[in-house]
Amino acid sequence: MKKVLIVGATSAIAIACARRWAAEGAALFLVGRHAERLEQICADLVARGAASATSHVLDMNDFDGHQPMLDACASALGAIDVALIAHGTLSDQKACEQDVKVALRELSTNGLSVIALLTPLANLMESAKTGVIAVISSVAGDRGRPSNYVYGTAKAAVSTFCEGLRARLFKSGVHVLTIKPGFVDTPMTAGMPLPGPLVATPERVANDIVRAVGRRKDSIYTPWFWSGIMLIIRSVPGFLFKRTSL
């Protein structure tokens, strides 16, 4: 029986992944900020075949709450086979430009809180010498674009941290997967003027994530075509790139 920790479990992508694992009979430990929503998701997952589904309420910016959460997870699941780190917010770039407190909060939510969690989580899984840590980063971290460079900065830090963590944990048998989604149709992106052909459903992204976890991939773009898109964007010379409004 697979034992799965999901942080940011109320996000659309996390729910879609959880449903996939529930159908396989996994035991799940779900972490999020909203108790009532977590309980609803837990009930749904058990109905879909999960061996068990336990909820834990935590705002991931409460760094002191990370270790107690991991202790509760260990108590509920024992060892962790898969840890999916999926929490975050889509930053308002203009608000971040006008108020440093907003910018720092977004950097904490999307970057520092992930790194703060990965540190004790990695130690826990390293001691067990098994498991996969899957972390949702973003294509936004591949290059600093004027439309979302605060969010991109946080995701770039996460991606770089995961690359180093992957190399460190490889020797112990623990694998780290970096996930870079493009545009996804979720409540977080509702109302945004996104290019329709490039927007994926949470279910499609979840399929890619679950498959990559099973295959122990190092890093994925999801959907796959974002790999080519970001290759082009990374290739634009700086003197031209600074003139864009991407």
Secondary structure as UniProt FT lines:
FT   STRAND          3..7
FT   TURN            9..10
FT   HELIX           12..23
FT   TURN            24..25
FT   STRAND          27..32
FT   HELIX           35..47
FT   TURN            48..49
FT   STRAND          52..57
FT   TURN            60..61
FT   HELIX           63..65
FT   HELIX           66..77
FT   STRAND          82..85
FT   HELIX           93..98
FT   HELIX           100..107
FT   HELIX           108..112
FT   HELIX           113..128
FT   STRAND          132..136
FT   HELIX           139..142
FT   TURN            146..147
FT   HELIX           149..170
FT   TURN            171..173
FT   STRAND          175..181
FT   HELIX           187..189
FT   TURN            190..191
FT   HELIX           196..198
FT   HELIX           202..215
FT   STRAND          219..222
FT   TURN            224..225
FT   HELIX           226..235
FT   HELIX           238..241
FT   TURN            242..243
//
